[in-house]
């Protein structure tokens, strides 16, 4: 949940203010090289948010389907691994193509 909070917070603090300026002025008013960086952060934060929701759903599914084996399956290291994989996949999907 903290990872989902961080991705949504980054959308609100990093992505939305330049998007608001873009909407208000009708064109990109910031430096040109900042546009690619902003687009990359936009894709990364939104992808991380979606992937975090998927990981939370998977976690809840595993807890409901096998509650007795859940503690053995979902250790702290595996949870941290899933969070790191989520952010790594989101960063690769956003910064490599752009």
C-alpha positions in Angstrom: 0.0 0.0 0.0 2.9 2.4 0.7 4.2 1.8 -2.8 0.8 2.6 -4.3 0.7 5.7 -2.2 4.1 6.8 -3.4 3.3 6.2 -7.1 0.0 8.2 -6.7 1.8 10.9 -4.8 4.4 11.2 -7.5 1.6 11.6 -10.1 0.2 14.4 -8.0 3.4 16.2 -7.3 5.6 15.6 -10.4 3.2 14.8 -13.3 0.1 17.0 -12.7 1.6 20.5 -12.3 3.3 20.5 -15.7 0.2 18.9 -17.2 -1.9 21.7 -15.7 0.4 24.4 -17.2 0.1 22.6 -20.5 -3.7 22.7 -20.3 -3.8 26.3 -19.1 -1.5 27.8 -21.8 -2.5 25.4 -24.6 1.2 24.6 -25.4 4.3 23.4 -23.6 5.7 26.4 -21.8 8.6 24.7 -20.0 12.1 23.9 -21.5 12.0 21.5 -24.4 14.2 18.9 -22.9 12.0 18.8 -19.8 9.1 17.5 -22.0 10.7 14.1 -22.5 11.6 13.8 -18.9 8.1 14.7 -17.8 6.6 12.2 -20.3 8.8 9.5 -18.9 7.8 10.3 -15.3 4.2 10.4 -16.4 4.4 6.9 -17.9 6.4 5.5 -15.1 4.2 6.8 -12.3 1.0 5.7 -14.0 2.4 2.3 -14.8 3.7 1.9 -11.3 0.3 2.7 -9.9 -1.4 0.2 -12.1 1.2 -2.5 -11.4 0.9 -1.9 -7.7 -2.8 -2.4 -7.9 -2.1 -5.7 -9.7 0.3 -6.8 -7.1 -2.1 -5.9 -4.3 -4.8 -7.9 -6.1 -2.5 -10.9 -6.4 -1.6 -10.7 -2.7 -5.3 -10.6 -1.7 -6.0 -13.5 -4.0 -3.3 -15.6 -2.5 -4.5 -14.8 1.0 -8.1 -15.8 0.2 -7.4 -18.9 -1.8 -4.9 -20.4 0.7 -4.9 -18.6 4.0 -2.9 -21.3 5.8 0.0 -21.3 3.3 0.0 -17.5 2.8 2.5 -16.8 5.6 4.9 -19.4 4.1 4.5 -18.0 0.6 4.5 -14.3 1.1 7.6 -13.4 3.1 9.0 -9.9 3.6 11.7 -10.6 1.1 9.2 -11.7 -1.5 7.0 -8.7 -0.9 10.0 -6.4 -1.2 11.0 -8.3 -4.4 7.5 -7.7 -5.9 7.7 -4.0 -5.1 11.1 -3.7 -6.6 10.0 -5.6 -9.7 7.0 -3.3 -10.0 9.1 -0.1 -10.0 11.8 -1.6 -12.2 9.3 -2.7 -14.8 7.6 0.7 -14.7 10.9 2.5 -15.1 12.0 0.3 -18.0 8.7 0.7 -19.8 8.9 4.5 -19.4 12.5 5.6 -19.7 13.8 3.2 -22.4 11.4 4.0 -25.2 11.2 7.7 -24.5 
